Amino acid sequence: MTESSRRAQGFRAAESTESNDILESVAKVLIRSFLLGAALLALWWCIFLVGGDRMYELHSRWFDLTRHEFDVINYCGMAFVKIGIFVLFLIPYVSIRMVLRGR
């Protein structure tokens, strides 16, 4: 093995360690973001479950909404947030973990 090939292997090893560290950091941010998004969604659901009537009264003063429309808006909003946190945070987190496990 020549000196230049040894240097190239050392450079690739250092580059691989650096990219693993970056991927680890990104994975940590993604899982924390997912957990915070899930907590927000759980809080929204609890407030809607416990205080839905009060929320409806408050919003129906400002907007001409039926109870059915109010419920649909909330359920669709929760579904949108749920899909968003899965697509934007959980799926990339799992993908990064799979890449790191394969190295």
C-alpha positions in Angstrom: 0.0 0.0 0.0 1.4 3.4 -1.0 1.5 6.4 1.2 -1.1 8.3 -0.8 -3.6 5.4 -0.5 -3.1 5.3 3.2 -3.7 9.0 3.4 -6.9 8.6 1.3 -8.2 5.9 3.6 -7.4 8.0 6.7 -9.2 11.0 5.0 -12.3 8.8 4.2 -12.3 7.4 7.8 -12.2 11.0 9.2 -14.9 12.1 6.7 -17.1 9.1 7.6 -16.7 9.9 11.4 -17.6 13.5 10.7 -20.6 12.7 8.6 -21.8 10.2 11.3 -21.6 12.9 13.9 -23.6 15.3 11.7 -26.2 12.6 11.0 -26.4 11.8 14.8 -27.0 15.5 15.5 -29.7 15.8 12.9 -31.4 12.6 14.1 -31.5 14.0 17.7 -33.1 17.2 16.4 -35.6 15.3 14.4 -36.7 13.0 17.2 -37.0 16.0 19.6 -39.1 17.8 17.0 -41.3 14.8 16.6 -41.8 14.5 20.3 -42.6 18.2 20.7 -45.1 18.0 17.8 -46.7 14.9 19.3 -47.0 16.8 22.6 -48.6 19.7 20.9 -51.0 17.4 19.2 -51.9 15.7 22.5 -52.4 19.1 24.1 -54.7 20.2 21.3 -56.7 17.0 21.6 -57.1 17.3 25.4 -58.2 20.9 25.1 -60.6 20.0 22.4 -61.9 17.0 24.4 -62.3 18.9 27.7 -63.1 22.4 26.6 -64.6 21.9 23.2 -67.9 23.5 24.1 -66.1 26.6 25.5 -63.9 26.8 22.5 -66.9 26.5 20.2 -68.7 29.3 22.1 -65.6 31.6 21.8 -65.1 30.9 18.1 -68.7 31.0 17.1 -68.9 34.6 18.4 -66.1 35.6 15.9 -67.1 33.4 13.0 -70.4 32.1 11.7 -69.7 28.4 12.4 -71.9 25.5 13.1 -70.8 23.0 15.7 -70.2 20.4 12.9 -68.0 22.9 11.0 -66.0 23.6 14.1 -65.5 19.9 14.8 -64.5 19.3 11.2 -62.0 22.1 11.3 -60.4 20.8 14.4 -60.3 17.2 13.3 -58.8 18.2 9.9 -56.2 20.4 11.6 -55.2 17.6 14.0 -54.9 15.2 11.0 -52.8 17.7 9.1 -50.5 18.2 12.1 -50.2 14.4 12.7 -49.3 13.8 9.0 -46.8 16.7 9.1 -44.9 15.5 12.1 -44.7 12.0 10.8 -43.6 13.0 7.3 -41.3 15.9 8.3 -39.7 14.4 11.5 -40.3 10.7 12.1 -39.7 9.3 8.6 -36.4 11.2 8.2 -35.3 10.2 11.7 -36.0 6.5 10.9 -34.2 6.9 7.6 -31.1 8.4 9.2 -31.0 5.7 11.8 -31.2 3.0 9.1 -28.3 4.7 7.3 -26.2 4.9 10.4 -27.0 1.3 11.3 -25.8 0.2 7.8 -22.4 1.8 8.2 
